[in-house]
Amino acid sequence: MSFDLALLAAGWPIARDVLAFIWGVLPIPVTDALLWQFVYLPLLLAVAYPVVIQYERGGWWKLLMPFTLLAALVDVWLNFTTFSIYMASTPGKKEITFSQHLERLVFDTGWRGVVARVIARYTNKFDPTPPHIALP
């Protein structure tokens, strides 16, 4: 088990203390809400993504529809909050989900484009035909 998974398995209070120790002195206190917003929900979305894609393809994954709907809500929420901060870019008018936001960012020539292309390669591994996010 990796270090991150061990922290999550041990519970969030330990993870909070370890992150506070690693980050050192922060201008804002590390609270549970911040951990959920910036650490746990993005990790949950990364794990939920393959399930959501399988649900879109059909099959027995339809049993996981409530989980899929929750993941979609988290995706929209994080797109307008956390991921906007991480990518230093606000979503456009028609960019509701993070994938739609990434479709524009992969063509950026700066650091945003590099990060967006790395994330796009991850998403395309689970949804290869057609690619979930077209790369330049």
Residue pairs with C-beta under 8 A, 6 or more apart in sequence:
1 9
4 43
7 14
7 15
7 18
8 15
8 40
8 43
12 32
12 35
12 40
15 35
15 39
16 30
16 32
16 35
19 30
19 35
19 39
20 26
20 30
23 30
28 34
37 81
37 82
38 82
41 74
41 77
41 78
41 82
42 78
42 82
42 83
44 71
44 74
45 71
45 74
45 75
45 78
45 98
46 122
48 67
48 68
48 70
48 71
48 74
49 71
49 123
49 126
50 126
51 61
51 64
51 67
51 68
51 71
52 68
52 71
52 72
53 126
53 127
53 132
54 61
55 61
55 62
55 64
55 65
55 68
61 68
72 97
75 97
75 98
75 99
76 96
76 97
78 98
79 91
79 95
79 96
79 97
79 98
79 100
79 101
80 91
83 98
83 101
84 90
84 91
87 101
87 105
87 112
87 115
87 116
88 112
89 101
89 105
89 112
91 100
91 101
92 101
92 104
94 100
95 101
95 103
95 104
99 123
99 132
99 133
102 116
102 119
102 120
102 123
102 133
103 133
103 134
105 112
105 113
105 115
105 116
106 113
106 116
106 117
106 120
106 133
106 134
106 135
106 136
107 113
107 136
108 116
117 135
117 136
120 131
120 132
120 133
120 135
121 135
123 132
123 133
124 131
124 132
124 133
124 135
126 132
